[in-house]
Amino acid sequence: MNELHLFSMVSTGVAGLVIALGTMLPAIAMGRAIASALEALARQPEAEKTITRTLFIGLAMIESLAIYCLVIALIVLFRNPLLEYFLK
């Protein structure tokens, strides 16, 4: 097995790990945020608009982390800048 094959295998493994962690951890954070928002709504129903607005902004920020992980994994898989080093 030459260096190019080893590098490709490691890159694929790292991309899989990035996707796994990049979806699992934001999903846990989203669940905790929603649970906290529901708890806050149960305590203060009059603050529903403020809590809901803040919740949706927070969920969008958390979801953007998962999208960034997807983009990085796709770059590593399909357009790896370090691959040019091995092709020389």
N, C-alpha and C positions, 0 to 999 in steps of 0.2 A: 504494500500500500504506500503510495507516494504522498508527499506533503499536501498536494491539492485535494486528494480524496479525504484525507484526515481533516483538513481545514473545512471542507464542505460538510462533513459529518458533524463536526463541532458546531458549525454555524447553524445547521438544522436543529440540533439539540438545544442550543441557546435560544433560537427563535421559538421553539415549542415551549420552553420554560418561560419566556417572556409573555407569550400568549396565555399560558396557564395562570401565572401570577397576575398578569395584567387584567384578567377578567375576574379572577376569584377575589382579590383584595378590594377592588372597587364595588363589587357586588355586596360584600360584607359591609362596607362603609355605607352603601345606599340603604341597606336594611336597617342599620343602626340609626341613620338619619331619619328615615321614615318612622321608625318606632319612637324616636325622641319627639318628632313633630306631632305624632298622634297623642303622646303623653302630654305635651304642652297644650294641645287643643282641648284635651279633657280637663285640664286644670284651668285654662283661660279661654273659653269659647268666644269671648268678645274680641280676642286678638287673632281671629281666624285669617283675615286678609294678610296681615303682616307675617304670620307664621308660614302661611302657604307660599307667599312670595319668596320669603327667605329659603324655604325648603326647595322650591323649584330652581332657584339660582344655585344652591348648593349641589343639587342633583346634577345640574348641567356641568358644574365644575368637576364633579367626581366622574361623570361619564366621559369628559374630555380626556381624563387620564387613561381610561381604557382605550380610547381611540388613538392616543399617542403611542401606546404600547403596540397596537396593531400596526401602525405606520412604521415604527422602528423594526418590528419583526419582518414586515414585508421588504423593507430596505435590506435587512441582513440576508434574507432569502434570495431576492431577485436582483439586487443591484449593490452587492457588497463592495465597498470601496477598497477593502483590503485584498480582494481577489486579484487585483492588478499586480500586486507584489508577487504572487505565486505564478502568474502567467508569463513573467519576464524570463 
